[in-house]
Amino acid sequence: MYRELDELTDDEVYAAYAPPEPDWLRVNFVASADGAAALEGLSGPLSGEEDKRVFKVLRARCDVLLAGSGTVRAEGYGPLVLSPDRMAWRRERGLPEVPVMAIVSRSGNLDPAAGIFTEAPRRPVLVCPADLPEERLAPLRRVADVVAVGEGDVDLAAAVAALRGRGLRQILCEGGPHVFGDLVAADLVDELDLTLSPLLVGAGPIRIAADHTANGGHRESGPPRPLVLRHVLEAGGNLILRYVRSAGGSDTEANAR
């Protein structure tokens, strides 16, 4: 399906991103037309008002927003809040007014006094390795629920299972590239929502998925995972793409492309 985003009502945009399964993990990224994941170290300059409409719908649709601590710091994440109309949409469907914020940190080097913790409308979750020293985690336990899984690195499969065990079944990941790369390596990604920004950035910036291991080695991602293109939305020269795993969704959805 190809549509101009401006032609769609809010209800149609929400419907376009309906998850096909109760347990669903989607990743949302923006990249330049030549594949850069960042401009001057940030993804924000690649994004515009056009794709933020979809960005806000994805946030409203999720139970938990997952992001790496590097992305949280670099992009200046504050407390996870939604606009009144997004909160009303959630209330009408029996959902809490805002999703839970979950931060992935391999080191636990986070400021417990930061607004993302102290001003959060719902208690955040910190996802970290189980072998971090308790003296580092103790201040964070006062402001967040700690999900400690893995040794020396975060076991994302165990983390996702723990989040779903808390009833947080619809997971939206906003990066960064290392978290996305680890999710791909763990075969956990059900959907990629990718905005291609009409910019040429040139050589240098990393891709939207990057390799990461705690000891600096290389983690095998396994064979490529086939994706199915569900739709293409265009807005202001941006192409807003929705891909899902070929095994996800119904035949009806696949035939509607």
C-alpha positions, 0 to 999 in steps of 0.5 A, a space after each residue: 500500500 502506498 499513500 500520502 500520509 496527509 491523506 490519512 486520518 489519525 484513526 487510519 494511521 493508528 490502524 496502519 500500525 496495528 500489531 498482528 500479534 499480542 506479543 510484538 517487538 517493533 523497532 523504529 528508526 530514521 536514516 538518510 537516503 544514503 543510509 546514515 543513522 545519524 547527523 552530527 552524532 544524533 538521529 534527531 536532525 534526520 527526522 522532521 515533523 512529517 515522520 513525527 506523526 507516525 513516531 507519536 502513534 508508535 509510542 501511543 501504541 506500545 506498552 513499553 518503550 525500550 532504548 539504550 542508555 547511549 541513545 537516552 543520553 545523546 538524544 536528551 530523553 526526558 520523562 516519557 509523556 504523551 499528548 492529551 489526545 494520545 493519552 485519551 486514545 489509550 484510555 479509551 482502549 483500557 490502557 494506562 495513559 502512558 507506556 513504561 520507559 525501559 532503559 538498557 544499560 550494560 554499565 549502570 552508569 546512569 544518573 538516578 536524579 535525571 528527569 527520565 526517572 524522577 519525573 516519569 509518570 510511570 516507574 521506569 525499568 532499568 535493564 542491565 547485566 546481573 553481575 553489576 555491583 550492587 553499590 552501583 544499582 542501589 541508587 537506581 533501584 530507588 527510582 526504577 524497577 531493575 531487570 538484571 539479566 545476563 553476565 557481562 552483557 544484557 541478555 535481551 531475550 531474557 529481558 524481553 521475556 521479563 518485560 512481557 512477564 510484567 504484562 508489557 507485551 507490545 514493545 517499541 525499541 527506538 535504538 540505538 544501533 547497538 541495541 538494534 543489532 543485538 535484537 537482530 542477533 537474538 532474533 527478537 525483531 518482529 517489525 522494522 519501521 524505517 523513515 528514509 529522510 531526503 538527505 545525503 549525509 555522505 560517508 562516516 555515520 554508522 548504520 541503524 544496526 551496529 555490532 556490540 559485544 562487551 569484550 569488543 569482539 564480533 557477534 554473529 547475527 545469523 542468516 538474514 531475516 526476510 521481511 515483508 513490506 506492509 506499506 509505504 507512506 510519503 510525507 514531505 519527501 520522506 518515505 515511511 516504511 513498515 516491514 514485518 517478518 515474513 511469518 508475521 501478520 495475516 495473508 489478508 495483510 500481505 495481500 493488501 500491500 
